């Protein structure tokens, strides 16, 4: 059961491929549903290809880095490096 108030966004094939290529699909899946949906909605609202590509890169970078969501600290997702 979901408690999201916003409509669920579908996963676009290019975003799925970007997550897989960058090796961050598991990090994406570990994020709360509202964050996954937020990323997809934000990317989908881009009106220019360059803006969309920039947003996909930001999402990938944040997932790789951990501890960040939409440019804001997100402590639960912080990566612990050995």
LUMKE-611838 format. One record per residue (C-alpha): residue number from 1; residue in one letter; x, y, z. Coordinates in steps of 0.05 Angstrom, whole numbers. Each point is the difference from the previous one (the first is absolute). Example, Ala and Ser with C-alpha at 12.3 -4.5 7.8 and 13.67 -1.06 7.14 Angstrom:
2
1 a 246 -90 156;
2 s 27 69 -13;
***
This chain:
82
1 x 0 0 0;
2 x 26 69 -18;
3 x -12 64 38;
4 x 24 46 -56;
5 x -44 58 -17;
6 x 30 12 -69;
7 x -14 -46 -59;
8 x 50 -55 -9;
9 x 49 15 -57;
10 x 19 -55 -49;
11 x 73 -18 -10;
12 x 22 27 -68;
13 x 45 -49 -38;
14 x 57 51 -6;
15 x 1 13 75;
16 x -1 -75 14;
17 x 59 -9 -47;
18 x 38 58 33;
19 x -10 -32 69;
20 x 23 -68 -26;
21 x 60 28 -38;
22 x 23 39 61;
23 x -9 -59 46;
24 x -47 37 46;
25 x -66 -37 -12;
26 x 4 -34 68;
27 x 13 68 34;
28 x -61 27 -37;
29 x -43 -58 23;
30 x 23 10 72;
31 x -26 71 2;
32 x -70 13 28;
33 x -57 -3 -51;
34 x -12 75 5;
35 x 72 14 -19;
36 x -1 -47 -60;
37 x -65 31 -23;
38 x 27 70 13;
39 x 62 -12 -43;
40 x -42 -28 -57;
41 x -50 57 3;
42 x 55 52 1;
43 x 36 -31 -58;
44 x -65 -7 -39;
45 x -16 74 8;
46 x 62 22 -37;
47 x -19 35 -64;
48 x 68 -3 -34;
49 x 43 -61 -13;
50 x 60 33 32;
51 x -39 15 64;
52 x -25 -72 2;
53 x 71 -27 -9;
54 x 26 46 55;
55 x -54 -24 48;
56 x 14 -73 -16;
57 x 74 12 14;
58 x -16 35 65;
59 x -44 -59 22;
60 x 54 -50 -18;
61 x 53 40 36;
62 x -42 6 62;
63 x -15 -74 0;
64 x 73 -16 -9;
65 x 22 48 55;
66 x -57 -16 49;
67 x -22 47 54;
68 x -32 49 -49;
69 x -69 7 -30;
70 x -15 57 -48;
71 x 60 38 24;
72 x -20 -6 74;
73 x 31 -43 54;
74 x -34 -68 8;
75 x 36 -34 57;
76 x -36 -68 -5;
77 x 30 -11 -70;
78 x 71 20 18;
79 x 51 -51 -24;
80 x 48 -29 50;
81 x 69 -9 -29;
82 x 45 -53 31;
***
